[in-house]
Amino acid sequence: MVIYSDELARTALARSEPLEGIVADTATRYWFYPATKSGSNSAGKTLIFVHGYRGNHHGLEAIAGALPDFDIVIPDLPGFGASAPFAGRHTVEAYVFWLQEFIKLVARETTAGQKPVLVGHSFGSIISAGFAAGDGAKLISHLVLINPVSAPALEGPKATLTKLVRLLFWFSGALPLKTGLGILKSWPMVRGMSIVMTKTWNRNLRAWVHAQHDANFNDFANRQVAIEGYNASISHNVGEYAPNFTVPTTLIIGAKDDITSVKQQEAMAATIPAAWTMTTLRGVGHLTHYEKPFDVASAIRAGIEVADSTSVDSNEAGS
């Protein structure tokens, strides 16, 4: 029986528990998805998901639905969804510090002594990479990057489109508040970006992806958050941090990703000093979390299994 992305998302939503805490002086909403069955590689493991720019926790629920054997935690990033914005600027550095404090909170409350696995998608991959390249990496056991933004945005397959979008964000920030915000939240902008990124030709799946963007893409606190978040997303990339990764890393990429090409992903991966694996999903671009959540979940499981077996082999070799 085929289970579709929307069904997986609903399954995850049904098992979710909303929580709230003060993290880095910021009111943060997050959702806990307890495991509903056991798995050979999942006992006691918690996965912490970090969503992308202009998203919220709902964007990664289809993957959570495909991983019922893991405990999963998905926060809304500060300024997005139900989480409050930062008092200061929304930079990658601010998000990295917030993530470090959030992981400490989760480790205290839900991981039963085991280090969690960190999973970042898109802009969340940049934040997760910045975290994993620093001292905070000792707080996690494994790093998973889904559709990592691995090279400068202006060097990606759609560099011209990125330049136009950057100009649009600048223009919306220069206009009066109501007008500028109206541009950022306009239906043509939201639907246009959804059409460009969606690769499936399945009519029902395309309609669901567009509906997800319509419902969640404008779920940000204010114009400042939207513009600062966008600037943060194009000012850094995973390639800057990869040479400093010290934990096993799983990379999951889309062969048709408009933001980072396969060649750019491979060049980034070659700089990672820690053990790493890469899974390339055909026929999909930047929206693997919507279009192929089962495949993403399978790649996450496989990456964790490889990391666990490597850790066991290393321990046995050292004993």
C-alpha positions in Angstrom: 0.0 0.0 0.0 1.3 3.4 -1.0 1.3 6.0 1.8 1.4 9.6 0.5 3.2 12.6 1.9 0.0 14.2 3.2 -0.9 11.0 5.1 2.6 10.9 6.7 2.3 14.5 7.8 -1.2 13.8 9.3 0.2 10.7 11.1 3.0 12.8 12.6 0.6 15.5 13.6 -1.6 13.0 15.4 1.3 11.9 17.7 2.7 15.4 18.4 2.8 17.1 21.8 3.2 20.9 21.8 5.8 22.3 24.2 7.3 25.7 25.0 10.4 27.0 26.7 12.6 30.0 27.0 15.7 29.4 24.9 18.4 32.0 24.6 16.0 34.5 26.1 13.5 33.7 23.4 10.0 32.1 23.8 10.3 29.0 21.7 7.5 26.6 20.7 8.5 23.1 19.8 6.7 19.8 19.2 7.6 16.3 20.5 6.7 13.3 18.4 7.2 10.2 20.6 8.1 6.9 18.9 5.1 4.7 18.3 7.0 1.5 17.6 10.5 0.2 18.1 13.3 -0.2 15.5 16.6 -2.0 15.6 18.6 1.3 15.2 16.3 3.7 17.0 16.2 2.6 20.6 16.4 5.7 22.8 17.5 8.0 20.0 16.0 11.4 19.6 16.2 13.4 16.3 16.1 17.2 16.4 14.8 18.7 13.2 15.6 22.3 12.1 13.3 23.6 9.3 14.2 26.0 6.5 13.6 29.7 5.8 10.0 30.9 5.9 9.0 27.5 7.1 7.8 26.1 10.4 7.7 22.7 12.1 4.9 21.5 9.8 7.3 21.4 6.8 9.2 18.4 8.3 6.2 16.5 9.6 6.0 14.1 6.6 9.5 12.9 7.4 8.6 12.6 11.1 5.6 10.5 9.9 8.0 8.2 8.0 10.1 7.7 11.2 7.6 6.4 13.7 10.4 4.4 15.5 12.3 7.5 16.6 11.5 10.2 19.2 11.5 13.5 17.2 11.6 17.1 18.3 10.8 19.9 15.8 11.0 23.6 17.0 9.7 26.7 15.2 12.8 28.8 14.6 12.7 32.2 16.4 10.6 34.6 14.4 8.8 31.8 12.5 5.7 29.9 13.3 4.7 30.2 17.0 8.2 31.1 18.3 8.9 34.7 19.2 11.5 36.7 17.2 14.9 37.5 18.7 15.3 40.8 20.5 18.3 41.5 18.2 19.1 40.7 14.6 18.2 37.4 13.0 21.7 36.2 11.9 23.1 32.8 11.4 25.3 33.4 14.4 22.2 34.2 16.6 20.4 31.0 15.3 23.5 28.9 16.0 23.7 30.1 19.6 19.9 29.6 20.0 20.3 26.0 18.6 23.0 25.2 21.0 20.8 26.2 24.0 17.8 24.4 22.5 19.8 21.1 22.2 20.8 21.4 25.8 17.1 21.8 26.7 16.1 18.7 24.7 19.0 16.7 26.1 17.8 17.4 29.6 14.2 16.6 28.9 13.9 13.9 26.3 17.0 12.0 25.2 17.5 9.7 28.2 21.2 10.2 28.4 21.9 9.7 24.7 23.2 12.4 22.5 20.6 13.5 19.9 20.9 13.4 16.2 20.7 16.8 14.5 18.8 17.1 11.2 18.7 20.3 9.3 16.9 21.1 6.0 17.8 24.0 3.7 18.4 27.2 5.8 18.2 24.8 8.7 21.2 23.0 7.2 23.3 26.2 7.4 22.3 26.7 11.1 23.0 23.1 11.9 26.3 23.2 10.0 27.4 26.3 11.9 26.6 24.5 15.1 28.3 21.3 14.2 31.5 23.2 13.2 31.9 24.6 16.7 32.3 23.3 20.3 28.6 22.5 20.5 29.2 19.4 18.2 30.0 17.5 21.4 26.3 17.7 22.3 25.2 15.6 19.3 26.1 12.1 18.0 25.4 12.6 14.3 24.6 15.3 11.8 22.1 14.9 8.9 21.8 17.7 6.3 18.8 17.5 3.9 19.2 19.6 0.8 22.2 21.5 2.3 22.9 24.9 0.9 26.5 24.0 0.3 27.8 26.9 -1.9 27.1 30.6 -2.1 23.6 31.3 -3.2 24.7 33.4 -6.1 26.7 30.5 -7.5 23.8 28.0 -7.6 22.0 26.7 -10.7 19.4 29.5 -10.5 21.9 32.3 -9.7 20.0 34.8 -11.9 16.7 34.1 -10.1 18.5 34.4 -6.7 19.7 37.9 -7.7 16.2 38.9 -8.7 14.7 37.6 -5.4 17.5 39.4 -3.5 16.5 42.6 -5.3 12.8 42.0 -4.5 13.6 41.6 -0.8 15.7 44.8 -0.8 12.9 46.6 -2.5 10.2 45.3 -0.1 12.4 46.6 2.8 12.7 50.0 1.3 9.0 50.5 0.8 6.5 51.6 3.5 5.8 48.7 6.0 2.4 47.8 4.7 3.3 47.8 1.1 6.6 46.0 1.6 5.1 43.3 3.7 2.3 42.9 1.2 4.9 42.1 -1.5 6.7 39.6 0.7 3.4 37.8 1.4 1.8 38.2 -2.0 0.2 35.1 -3.6 2.3 35.4 -6.8 5.5 35.4 -4.9 4.6 32.4 -2.7 3.1 30.4 -5.5 5.8 31.4 -8.0 8.6 30.1 -5.6 6.5 26.9 -5.0 6.1 26.2 -8.7 9.9 26.7 -9.4 10.9 24.4 -6.6 8.3 21.6 -7.0 9.5 18.9 -9.5 6.9 16.2 -9.2 4.4 15.8 -12.0 1.9 14.0 -9.7 -1.1 16.4 -9.7 -2.2 15.5 -6.2 1.3 15.9 -4.7 1.9 19.2 -6.5 -1.4 20.5 -5.1 -0.5 19.4 -1.6 2.9 21.0 -1.8 1.4 24.3 -3.0 -1.2 24.1 -0.2 1.6 23.7 2.3 3.4 26.7 1.0 0.2 28.7 1.0 -0.5 27.8 4.6 3.0 28.1 6.1 5.3 30.2 3.9 4.1 33.5 5.3 4.2 32.3 9.0 6.8 34.8 10.1 6.6 37.4 12.9 7.2 40.6 10.9 9.0 42.2 7.9 12.3 42.5 9.9 12.4 38.7 10.5 11.6 37.9 6.8 14.3 40.2 5.5 17.0 39.5 8.1 16.3 35.8 7.8 16.7 35.9 4.0 19.9 37.9 4.2 21.2 35.3 6.7 20.3 32.5 4.3 22.3 33.9 1.4 25.2 35.2 3.5 26.5 31.8 4.7 26.6 28.3 3.4 27.4 24.8 4.6 30.7 24.7 2.6 32.1 27.3 5.0 31.6 25.0 8.0 32.1 21.5 6.5 36.0 21.3 7.0 35.4 21.6 10.8 32.8 18.8 11.2 33.8 16.3 13.8 30.7 14.1 13.9 29.5 11.5 11.4 27.5 13.3 8.7 24.7 12.2 6.4 24.0 14.3 3.3 20.7 13.9 1.5 20.4 15.8 -1.8 18.0 16.3 -4.7 19.4 15.7 -8.2 17.4 18.7 -9.5 18.0 21.1 -6.6 17.8 24.7 -8.0 19.8 26.1 -5.1 22.9 23.8 -4.9 24.0 21.5 -7.8 25.1 17.9 -7.3 28.6 18.9 -8.3 28.7 21.7 -5.6 27.4 19.2 -3.0 30.1 16.7 -3.9 32.8 19.4 -3.7 31.5 20.4 -0.2 31.4 16.7 1.0 35.0 16.2 -0.1 36.1 18.7 2.5 34.4 16.9 5.5 37.1 15.4 7.7 34.7 13.2 9.6 33.0 10.1 8.2 30.2 11.0 5.8 27.7 9.4 3.4 25.7 11.0 0.6 22.3 9.9 -0.9 21.2 11.5 -4.1 17.4 11.4 -4.8 16.5 11.4 -8.5 13.6 13.3 -9.9 13.4 15.8 -7.0 14.9 19.2 -6.2 14.9 21.2 -3.0 11.7 19.9 -1.7 12.7 16.3 -0.8 10.9 16.8 2.6 7.6 17.2 0.8 8.1 15.1 -2.4 10.1 12.1 -1.1 9.8 11.9 2.7 10.0 8.1 2.7 13.3 8.2 0.8 14.6 10.9 3.1 13.7 8.8 6.2 15.3 5.7 4.7 18.5 7.7 4.1 18.5 9.0 7.7 18.1 5.5 9.1 20.9 4.2 6.8 23.2 7.1 7.8 22.6 6.5 11.5 23.2 2.7 11.1 26.5 3.4 9.3 27.6 5.9 12.0 26.6 3.5 14.8 28.5 0.5 13.2 31.5 2.7 12.6 31.5 3.8 16.3 31.2 0.2 17.4 34.1 -0.8 15.2 36.2 2.1 16.5 35.5 1.2 20.1 36.4 -2.5 19.5 39.6 -1.5 17.7 40.6 0.6 20.6 39.8 -2.0 23.3 
